[in-house]
Amino acid sequence: MTIRHNNSNNKVLPRAVKNEPEYIQIAYVREFNRVEEITDNALTAKTAADNLLTQLRFKLNGQAAKSKKAELHLIEESMDVRILAHVSEMSASECIPIEMLAKIKQTDPHPFLVVYDVGGEGVSTGKVDNKKERKMWSFRAIKKLSNKIKKGAVGIIHGHNRMGENTKKKLGSIIHSFTKNIKDSLHALAVAHITDSQTIKNIKDGKFDVCSVEGKVLLAREDEKSTWFIKDVDEIVNLAIGSSAVDNPGFAGAGVLATIQEMNRE
């Protein structure tokens, strides 16, 4: 659950240091990331960061902090997830290996490829047990998201399936996924090969300009009042595309990067 500090007004900070001076916030985030990178365990990293925070407060206040030994209860749920993000209109030729493109052209001489910005570090919105909840996506979680998309057989559909179903018509598929730093945060990008002619027209006309993944993630939080964080990504099954006139992106700040290009224009 790597946390990234950002000096913009939209930064997402742990609740523990939300009201602390900026130098303490930076120290807390760096310690969290350092320990998580070593242990691959968000709870261990949080404990280490909390210990550092206690030490800093001790030095700042000039007095010893009272010791607290409270058990940390982690609530975990493996469940369906829906993430909304804007379509990213980047040149697909810049994003996939030449060999992969050549293989696609063996069956589709003029493929229509779209690069989607699936999501980035920060907080997404959506429902957990039919209740609107915020979910924190860390640097590590975004890497896992991209990796699952890359390794899975992810279809393209219009709108979401009903929970637990996978019956919607496939309009194409994800052929590649990778991560990219955009505005100081890591984003998961996916290259989609669209094969349905009407869908291609809708994308060109700007009618289908957002996307949302369907799959399962492992959510965790400290208590019932805490923000959920993504502990692991189990699988990604589909990428649902739609219109921003109907769907609001779950990831704030996701947007257009460049221009959609058909690969027959190379």
C-alpha contacts under 8 A as a table, 3 or more apart, distances in Angstrom:
res1	aa1	res2	aa2	distance
1	M	33	N	7.97
1	M	36	E	7.32
1	M	41	N	7.86
1	M	42	A	5.42
1	M	137	W	7.14
1	M	138	S	4.73
1	M	139	F	6.74
1	M	140	R	5.78
1	M	141	A	6.30
1	M	229	F	7.25
1	M	230	I	7.01
1	M	231	K	6.61
2	T	32	F	6.96
2	T	33	N	5.07
2	T	36	E	6.68
2	T	37	E	7.85
2	T	42	A	7.65
2	T	138	S	4.80
2	T	139	F	5.09
2	T	140	R	5.61
2	T	141	A	7.76
3	I	13	L	7.93
3	I	29	V	5.96
3	I	32	F	7.10
3	I	33	N	6.22
3	I	138	S	5.50
3	I	139	F	6.57
4	R	29	V	6.70
4	R	33	N	7.91
4	R	121	E	7.69
4	R	138	S	7.39
4	R	139	F	7.09
4	R	185	S	7.52
5	H	11	K	6.89
5	H	12	V	7.51
5	H	13	L	7.26
5	H	25	Q	7.94
5	H	26	I	6.49
5	H	29	V	6.48
6	N	10	N	7.90
6	N	11	K	5.23
6	N	12	V	7.65
6	N	184	D	7.37
7	N	11	K	6.47
8	S	11	K	5.63
11	K	122	G	7.97
12	V	122	G	6.27
12	V	123	V	7.36
13	L	17	V	6.98
13	L	18	K	5.92
13	L	25	Q	7.74
14	P	17	V	5.88
14	P	18	K	6.16
15	R	18	K	5.05
16	A	19	N	7.86
16	A	50	D	7.96
17	V	20	E	4.98
17	V	24	I	7.38
17	V	25	Q	5.69
17	V	28	Y	7.62
18	K	25	Q	7.48
20	E	24	I	6.25
20	E	25	Q	6.38
21	P	24	I	5.47
21	P	25	Q	6.44
22	E	25	Q	4.91
22	E	26	I	6.18
23	Y	26	I	5.17
23	Y	27	A	6.20
24	I	27	A	5.04
24	I	28	Y	6.04
24	I	53	L	7.40
24	I	56	L	7.38
25	Q	28	Y	5.17
25	Q	29	V	6.24
26	I	29	V	5.26
26	I	30	R	6.12
27	A	30	R	5.21
27	A	31	E	6.15
28	Y	31	E	5.29
28	Y	32	F	6.20
28	Y	49	A	5.35
28	Y	50	D	7.54
28	Y	52	L	6.93
28	Y	53	L	6.45
29	V	32	F	5.09
29	V	33	N	6.20
29	V	49	A	7.35
30	R	33	N	5.19
30	R	34	R	6.03
31	E	34	R	5.05
31	E	35	V	6.21
31	E	45	A	7.48
31	E	48	A	7.03
31	E	49	A	5.43
31	E	52	L	7.65
32	F	35	V	5.51
32	F	36	E	6.11
32	F	45	A	4.84
32	F	46	K	5.86
32	F	48	A	6.75
32	F	49	A	5.14
33	N	36	E	5.18
33	N	37	E	6.01
33	N	45	A	7.10
34	R	37	E	5.32
34	R	38	I	6.57
34	R	45	A	7.73
35	V	38	I	5.13
35	V	39	T	6.02
35	V	40	D	7.77
35	V	44	T	7.29
35	V	45	A	4.93
35	V	48	A	7.12
36	E	39	T	5.11
36	E	40	D	4.81
36	E	41	N	5.43
36	E	42	A	5.83
36	E	44	T	7.16
36	E	45	A	4.96
37	E	40	D	5.56
39	T	44	T	7.36
39	T	45	A	7.65
41	N	44	T	5.45
41	N	45	A	6.26
42	A	45	A	4.99
42	A	46	K	6.04
42	A	231	K	7.70
43	L	46	K	5.01
43	L	47	T	6.15
44	T	47	T	5.14
44	T	48	A	6.27
45	A	48	A	5.14
45	A	49	A	6.16
46	K	49	A	5.01
46	K	50	D	5.97
47	T	50	D	5.05
47	T	51	N	6.13
48	A	51	N	5.08
48	A	52	L	6.30
49	A	52	L	5.07
49	A	53	L	6.15
50	D	53	L	4.91
50	D	54	T	6.24
51	N	54	T	5.11
51	N	55	Q	6.42
52	L	55	Q	5.08
52	L	56	L	6.19
53	L	56	L	5.07
53	L	57	R	6.10
54	T	57	R	5.15
54	T	58	F	6.12
54	T	65	A	6.72
55	Q	58	F	4.99
55	Q	59	K	6.32
56	L	59	K	5.14
56	L	60	L	5.96
57	R	60	L	4.85
57	R	61	N	5.84
57	R	62	G	7.99
57	R	65	A	7.47
58	F	61	N	5.38
58	F	62	G	5.62
58	F	63	Q	5.30
58	F	64	A	5.19
58	F	65	A	5.79
59	K	62	G	5.03
59	K	63	Q	6.97
72	L	222	E	6.47
73	H	222	E	5.75
73	H	223	D	6.74
74	L	220	A	6.22
74	L	221	R	5.59
74	L	222	E	4.93
74	L	223	D	6.83
75	I	219	L	7.87
75	I	220	A	5.26
75	I	221	R	5.43
75	I	222	E	6.46
75	I	223	D	6.75
76	E	218	L	6.69
76	E	219	L	5.43
76	E	220	A	4.48
76	E	221	R	7.03
77	E	218	L	5.67
77	E	219	L	5.32
77	E	220	A	6.76
78	S	216	K	6.54
78	S	217	V	5.70
78	S	218	L	4.43
78	S	219	L	6.36
79	M	216	K	5.24
79	M	217	V	5.91
79	M	218	L	6.68
79	M	219	L	7.78
80	D	163	M	7.39
80	D	164	G	7.93
80	D	214	E	6.99
80	D	215	G	5.46
80	D	216	K	4.45
80	D	217	V	6.59
81	V	126	G	7.85
81	V	213	V	7.38
81	V	214	E	5.91
81	V	215	G	5.64
81	V	216	K	5.67
81	V	217	V	6.47
82	R	126	G	6.64
82	R	212	S	6.00
82	R	213	V	5.57
82	R	214	E	5.46
82	R	215	G	7.39
83	I	118	V	7.60
83	I	119	G	7.44
83	I	124	S	7.04
83	I	125	T	7.60
83	I	126	G	7.26
83	I	211	C	7.77
83	I	212	S	4.66
83	I	213	V	5.35
83	I	214	E	7.45
83	I	249	P	7.58
83	I	250	G	5.69
83	I	251	F	7.31
84	L	118	V	7.28
84	L	119	G	7.64
84	L	210	V	6.75
84	L	211	C	5.44
84	L	212	S	4.07
84	L	213	V	7.04
84	L	247	D	7.66
84	L	248	N	6.99
84	L	249	P	4.42
84	L	250	G	4.58
84	L	251	F	6.33
85	A	117	D	6.36
85	A	118	V	5.41
85	A	119	G	5.96
85	A	210	V	5.43
85	A	211	C	5.18
85	A	212	S	6.05
85	A	249	P	4.77
85	A	250	G	6.22
85	A	251	F	5.72
85	A	252	A	7.98
85	A	254	A	5.74
85	A	255	G	7.46
86	H	116	Y	7.16
86	H	117	D	6.28
86	H	118	V	7.37
86	H	209	D	5.88
86	H	210	V	4.00
86	H	211	C	5.93
86	H	244	S	7.75
86	H	249	P	6.53
86	H	254	A	5.51
86	H	255	G	5.00
86	H	256	V	6.94
87	V	115	V	7.06
87	V	116	Y	4.71
87	V	117	D	5.81
87	V	118	V	7.79
87	V	208	F	7.97
87	V	209	D	4.95
87	V	210	V	4.84
87	V	211	C	6.19
87	V	255	G	6.51
87	V	256	V	6.32
88	S	114	V	7.63
88	S	115	V	5.45
88	S	116	Y	4.52
88	S	117	D	5.01
88	S	255	G	5.98
88	S	256	V	4.51
88	S	257	L	5.35
88	S	258	A	7.00
89	E	114	V	6.65
89	E	115	V	5.88
89	E	116	Y	7.07
89	E	256	V	5.51
89	E	257	L	5.52
89	E	258	A	4.74
89	E	259	T	4.58
89	E	260	I	4.59
90	M	114	V	7.34
90	M	115	V	5.69
90	M	256	V	7.73
90	M	257	L	5.58
90	M	258	A	4.28
90	M	259	T	5.18
90	M	260	I	5.70
90	M	261	Q	7.62
91	S	94	E	5.69
91	S	95	C	7.22
91	S	114	V	7.76
91	S	115	V	7.27
91	S	258	A	6.76
91	S	259	T	6.17
91	S	260	I	5.84
91	S	261	Q	5.58
92	A	95	C	5.09
92	A	96	I	6.60
92	A	113	L	6.06
92	A	114	V	6.29
92	A	115	V	6.01
92	A	191	V	6.77
92	A	260	I	7.61
92	A	261	Q	6.87
92	A	263	M	7.67
93	S	96	I	6.08
93	S	263	M	6.99
95	C	191	V	7.51
96	I	100	M	6.69
96	I	101	L	6.94
96	I	176	H	6.73
96	I	191	V	7.76
97	P	100	M	5.31
97	P	101	L	6.54
98	I	101	L	5.15
98	I	102	A	6.19
99	E	102	A	5.09
99	E	103	K	6.27
100	M	103	K	5.17
100	M	104	I	6.38
101	L	104	I	5.16
101	L	105	K	6.28
102	A	105	K	5.15
102	A	106	Q	6.60
103	K	106	Q	5.35
103	K	107	T	7.63
104	I	107	T	5.89
104	I	108	D	5.96
104	I	109	P	7.58
104	I	111	P	7.40
105	K	108	D	4.58
105	K	109	P	4.31
105	K	110	H	6.66
105	K	111	P	6.78
106	Q	109	P	6.30
108	D	111	P	5.48
109	P	264	N	7.38
110	H	262	E	7.20
110	H	263	M	6.01
110	H	264	N	4.78
111	P	193	H	6.87
111	P	194	I	7.53
111	P	195	T	7.67
111	P	262	E	6.52
111	P	263	M	5.75
111	P	264	N	6.90
112	F	193	H	5.97
112	F	194	I	5.68
112	F	195	T	7.25
112	F	200	I	7.35
112	F	261	Q	7.47
112	F	262	E	4.91
112	F	263	M	6.24
113	L	191	V	6.55
113	L	192	A	5.46
113	L	193	H	4.66
113	L	194	I	6.13
113	L	260	I	7.78
113	L	261	Q	7.16
113	L	262	E	6.29
113	L	263	M	6.96
114	V	191	V	5.59
114	V	192	A	5.12
114	V	193	H	6.66
114	V	194	I	7.43
114	V	260	I	6.29
114	V	261	Q	7.59
115	V	189	L	6.63
115	V	190	A	5.56
115	V	191	V	4.42
115	V	192	A	6.23
115	V	260	I	7.72
116	Y	189	L	5.50
116	Y	190	A	5.13
116	Y	191	V	6.31
116	Y	192	A	7.42
116	Y	211	C	7.23
117	D	187	H	6.93
117	D	188	A	6.22
117	D	189	L	4.64
117	D	190	A	6.63
117	D	254	A	6.60
117	D	255	G	7.18
118	V	187	H	7.33
118	V	188	A	5.56
118	V	189	L	5.59
118	V	190	A	6.74
118	V	211	C	6.78
118	V	212	S	6.93
118	V	213	V	7.35
119	G	142	I	7.46
119	G	187	H	5.57
119	G	188	A	5.57
119	G	189	L	7.49
119	G	251	F	6.05
119	G	254	A	6.76
120	G	137	W	7.23
120	G	142	I	6.37
120	G	185	S	6.62
120	G	186	L	5.52
120	G	187	H	3.95
120	G	188	A	6.16
120	G	251	F	7.08
120	G	254	A	7.53
121	E	136	M	7.73
121	E	137	W	5.19
121	E	138	S	5.22
121	E	139	F	5.73
121	E	142	I	6.52
121	E	185	S	5.83
121	E	186	L	5.76
121	E	187	H	6.57
122	G	136	M	5.64
122	G	137	W	5.20
122	G	138	S	6.47
122	G	251	F	7.59
123	V	134	R	6.24
123	V	135	K	5.31
123	V	136	M	4.39
123	V	137	W	5.86
123	V	251	F	6.60
123	V	252	A	7.83
124	S	134	R	5.79
124	S	135	K	5.26
124	S	136	M	6.49
124	S	137	W	7.29
124	S	250	G	4.75
124	S	251	F	4.80
124	S	252	A	7.33
125	T	132	K	7.01
125	T	133	E	5.92
125	T	134	R	4.74
125	T	135	K	6.23
125	T	250	G	4.77
125	T	251	F	7.10
126	G	131	K	7.97
126	G	132	K	5.38
126	G	133	E	5.66
126	G	134	R	6.67
126	G	135	K	7.80
126	G	250	G	6.73
127	K	130	N	5.22
127	K	131	K	4.92
127	K	132	K	4.24
127	K	133	E	5.56
128	V	131	K	5.22
128	V	132	K	6.27
128	V	133	E	6.06
133	E	227	T	7.60
133	E	228	W	7.62
134	R	227	T	6.04
134	R	228	W	6.43
135	K	227	T	6.21
135	K	228	W	4.76
135	K	229	F	5.19
135	K	230	I	6.83
136	M	227	T	7.11
136	M	228	W	6.17
136	M	229	F	4.43
136	M	230	I	6.21
137	W	140	R	7.99
137	W	141	A	5.64
137	W	142	I	6.44
137	W	229	F	6.30
137	W	230	I	5.78
138	S	141	A	5.01
138	S	142	I	6.26
138	S	229	F	7.91
138	S	230	I	7.44
139	F	142	I	5.38
139	F	143	K	6.46
139	F	185	S	7.88
139	F	186	L	6.28
140	R	143	K	5.11
140	R	144	K	6.30
141	A	144	K	5.02
141	A	145	L	6.09
141	A	230	I	6.28
141	A	231	K	7.07
141	A	232	D	6.61
141	A	233	V	7.27
142	I	145	L	4.91
142	I	146	S	6.21
142	I	179	T	7.94
142	I	186	L	7.03
142	I	187	H	6.59
142	I	188	A	6.05
143	K	146	S	5.24
143	K	147	N	6.16
143	K	179	T	6.85
143	K	188	A	7.06
144	K	147	N	5.00
144	K	148	K	6.13
144	K	232	D	7.27
144	K	233	V	6.22
145	L	148	K	5.31
145	L	149	I	6.30
145	L	188	A	6.96
145	L	233	V	6.09
145	L	236	I	7.85
146	S	149	I	5.15
146	S	150	K	6.12
146	S	177	S	5.80
146	S	178	F	5.86
146	S	179	T	6.57
146	S	188	A	5.20
146	S	189	L	7.08
146	S	190	A	7.66
147	N	150	K	5.05
147	N	151	K	6.17
147	N	177	S	7.19
147	N	178	F	7.50
148	K	151	K	5.23
148	K	152	G	5.78
148	K	233	V	7.26
148	K	234	D	7.66
148	K	235	E	6.00
148	K	236	I	6.23
149	I	152	G	5.31
149	I	153	A	7.63
149	I	154	V	6.58
149	I	174	I	7.60
149	I	176	H	7.72
149	I	177	S	6.22
149	I	190	A	7.53
149	I	235	E	7.77
149	I	236	I	5.90
150	K	174	I	7.76
150	K	175	I	7.34
150	K	176	H	5.43
150	K	177	S	4.81
150	K	178	F	7.42
150	K	190	A	7.95
152	G	235	E	7.36
152	G	236	I	6.76
152	G	237	V	7.19
153	A	173	S	7.56
153	A	174	I	7.34
153	A	237	V	6.73
154	V	173	S	5.79
154	V	174	I	5.46
154	V	236	I	6.60
154	V	237	V	4.92
154	V	238	N	4.81
154	V	239	L	6.70
155	G	170	K	5.87
155	G	171	L	7.37
155	G	172	G	6.03
155	G	173	S	4.29
155	G	174	I	6.25
155	G	237	V	6.65
155	G	238	N	4.65
155	G	239	L	6.12
156	I	170	K	5.44
156	I	171	L	5.20
156	I	172	G	4.99
156	I	173	S	5.12
156	I	174	I	7.10
156	I	192	A	7.59
156	I	194	I	7.63
156	I	238	N	5.81
156	I	239	L	4.99
156	I	240	A	5.91
156	I	241	I	7.18
157	I	160	H	7.32
157	I	168	K	6.34
157	I	169	K	6.21
157	I	170	K	5.25
157	I	171	L	5.63
157	I	172	G	7.60
157	I	238	N	6.82
157	I	239	L	6.27
157	I	240	A	4.78
157	I	241	I	6.24
158	H	168	K	7.64
158	H	169	K	7.91
158	H	171	L	7.67
158	H	240	A	5.31
158	H	241	I	5.08
158	H	242	G	6.10
159	G	240	A	5.15
159	G	241	I	5.91
159	G	242	G	5.94
160	H	214	E	7.53
160	H	240	A	5.74
161	N	164	G	7.76
161	N	165	E	5.82
161	N	166	N	5.91
161	N	167	T	6.77
161	N	168	K	6.32
162	R	165	E	5.42
162	R	166	N	7.65
170	K	173	S	7.45
171	L	194	I	6.07
171	L	195	T	5.83
171	L	196	D	5.09
171	L	199	T	7.13
172	G	192	A	6.98
172	G	193	H	5.49
172	G	194	I	4.37
172	G	195	T	5.01
172	G	196	D	6.77
173	S	192	A	5.61
173	S	193	H	5.49
173	S	194	I	6.69
174	I	177	S	7.64
174	I	190	A	6.61
174	I	191	V	5.72
174	I	192	A	4.31
174	I	193	H	6.16
174	I	239	L	7.99
175	I	190	A	7.77
175	I	191	V	5.89
175	I	192	A	5.90
175	I	193	H	6.53
176	H	190	A	5.89
176	H	191	V	5.18
176	H	192	A	7.37
177	S	188	A	7.18
177	S	189	L	5.65
177	S	190	A	4.28
177	S	191	V	6.08
178	F	188	A	6.02
178	F	189	L	5.49
178	F	190	A	6.56
179	T	186	L	6.53
179	T	187	H	5.45
179	T	188	A	4.63
179	T	189	L	5.81
180	K	186	L	5.69
180	K	187	H	5.37
180	K	188	A	6.70
180	K	189	L	7.18
181	N	184	D	6.04
181	N	185	S	5.32
181	N	186	L	4.47
181	N	187	H	6.06
182	I	185	S	5.46
182	I	186	L	6.25
182	I	187	H	6.58
194	I	199	T	7.41
194	I	200	I	6.59
195	T	199	T	7.96
195	T	200	I	7.53
196	D	199	T	5.36
196	D	200	I	6.33
197	S	200	I	5.09
197	S	201	K	6.38
198	Q	201	K	5.07
198	Q	202	N	6.23
199	T	202	N	4.97
199	T	203	I	6.17
199	T	208	F	7.91
200	I	203	I	5.17
200	I	204	K	6.18
201	K	204	K	5.07
201	K	205	D	6.07
202	N	205	D	5.07
202	N	206	G	6.19
202	N	207	K	5.06
202	N	208	F	5.74
203	I	206	G	5.08
203	I	207	K	5.78
203	I	208	F	4.91
203	I	209	D	6.67
204	K	207	K	7.63
204	K	260	I	7.99
205	D	208	F	7.87
206	G	209	D	5.83
207	K	242	G	7.45
207	K	243	S	5.62
208	F	241	I	6.23
208	F	242	G	4.71
208	F	243	S	4.67
208	F	244	S	7.54
209	D	241	I	7.29
209	D	242	G	6.24
209	D	243	S	5.36
209	D	244	S	6.17
210	V	241	I	5.73
210	V	242	G	5.35
210	V	243	S	5.70
210	V	244	S	5.84
210	V	247	D	7.53
210	V	249	P	7.17
211	C	239	L	6.45
211	C	240	A	5.47
211	C	241	I	4.24
211	C	242	G	6.11
212	S	239	L	5.59
212	S	240	A	5.00
212	S	241	I	6.30
213	V	236	I	6.77
213	V	237	V	7.56
213	V	238	N	5.80
213	V	239	L	4.46
213	V	240	A	5.99
214	E	236	I	5.80
214	E	237	V	5.64
214	E	238	N	5.04
214	E	239	L	6.14
214	E	240	A	7.15
215	G	234	D	7.52
215	G	235	E	5.36
215	G	236	I	4.10
215	G	237	V	5.22
215	G	238	N	7.03
216	K	233	V	6.42
216	K	234	D	5.34
216	K	235	E	5.37
216	K	236	I	6.51
217	V	230	I	6.88
217	V	231	K	7.60
217	V	232	D	5.75
217	V	233	V	4.29
217	V	234	D	5.19
217	V	235	E	7.04
218	L	230	I	6.10
218	L	231	K	5.45
218	L	232	D	4.99
218	L	233	V	6.14
218	L	234	D	6.98
219	L	228	W	6.15
219	L	229	F	5.75
219	L	230	I	4.91
219	L	231	K	5.56
219	L	232	D	7.25
220	A	228	W	5.52
220	A	229	F	5.51
220	A	230	I	6.51
220	A	231	K	6.11
221	R	224	E	7.45
221	R	226	S	5.97
221	R	227	T	6.27
221	R	228	W	4.87
221	R	229	F	6.23
222	E	226	S	6.04
223	D	226	S	5.41
230	I	233	V	7.38
233	V	236	I	7.86
242	G	246	V	7.67
242	G	247	D	7.05
243	S	246	V	5.54
243	S	247	D	6.03
244	S	247	D	4.87
244	S	248	N	5.99
244	S	249	P	7.48
245	A	248	N	7.76
249	P	252	A	6.50
249	P	254	A	7.65
251	F	254	A	6.05
261	Q	265	R	7.27
262	E	265	R	5.86
263	M	266	E	5.83
